[in-house]
Amino acid sequence: MMGKIIFYEDRNFQGRSYETSSDCPELTSYLSRCHSCRVESGNFMVYDRPNFMGNQYFMRRGEYSDYMSMMGMNECIRSCRMIPMHCGNFRMRIYERENFGGQMHEMMDDCDSIQERYRMSDCQSCNVMDGHWLMYEQPHFRGRQMYMRPGEYRNFRDMGMGMGGMSGGMRFMSMRRIMDNMSM
């Protein structure tokens, strides 16, 4: 099943709207601003800057009538990415240092604290082999988030350049698989 999200210019689903079932790198092409949205199906990441940059927020099926106050955003939504549903196994290797250096641990399930589970104080690179994951800057799935799809991520510091106030990189302390029945 494809995802579907509807963006509205104003709070409480008011004003002009724009509906999509795919990635949208620049919402201002369709709306002058975006302050509320409704996820009809699927999962999406929304970003407060164009081209999938800036702070990221995971959105699952539901209504978000005042997005900015609910998520603590300073800016309105500027771009979105549809997260495809993954039906197979989940597998990711996390590394203590950039370029896959230092301690390595392979994960197949959620981890609420890399410090407690693996005695790792930092995670600076990863290789996502299977599934789609959310990485969090704090233990217990709190703080800023980053969406990771399959691929190699050699240096989170470089990724931080496009993340709005996160220059100098971001530390990840917990990870969660993105699944259809996921609770937040």
KAFEN-V515472 format. One line per field, one symbol per residue. ss: DSSP state (H for helix, E for strand, - for the rest). psi: psi as a letter, one per 30 degrees, with the letter a starting at -180 (. if undefined). burial: 1 if it has 24 or more other C-alpha atoms within 12 Angstrom, else 0. Layout:
ss: ???
psi: ???
burial: ???
//
This chain:
ss: ---EEEEEEEHHHEEEEEEE---E--HHH------EEEEEE-EEEEEEE---EEEEEEE--EEE--HHHHH-------EEEEE-------EEEEEEEHHHEEEEEEE---E--HHHHH------EEEEEE--EEEEEE---EEEEEEE--EEE--HHHHH-------------EEEE-------
psi: kllkkkkkellhhlallkklgakjfjfffekfljfllkjelaklklkgllhhlakkkkklklkifieeeefgkfllkfllkkjkkkfalkkkkkkellhhlakkkkkglljfjfeeefhkfljflljjeklklkkkfllhhlallkkjlklkjfjfeeefeghbggkglkkkflkkkjlegkk.
burial: 0011111111100000111111111111001011111110111111111111111111111001111100101001111111111000011111111100000110101111110000011111111101111111111110111111100010110011011100001111111111110000
//
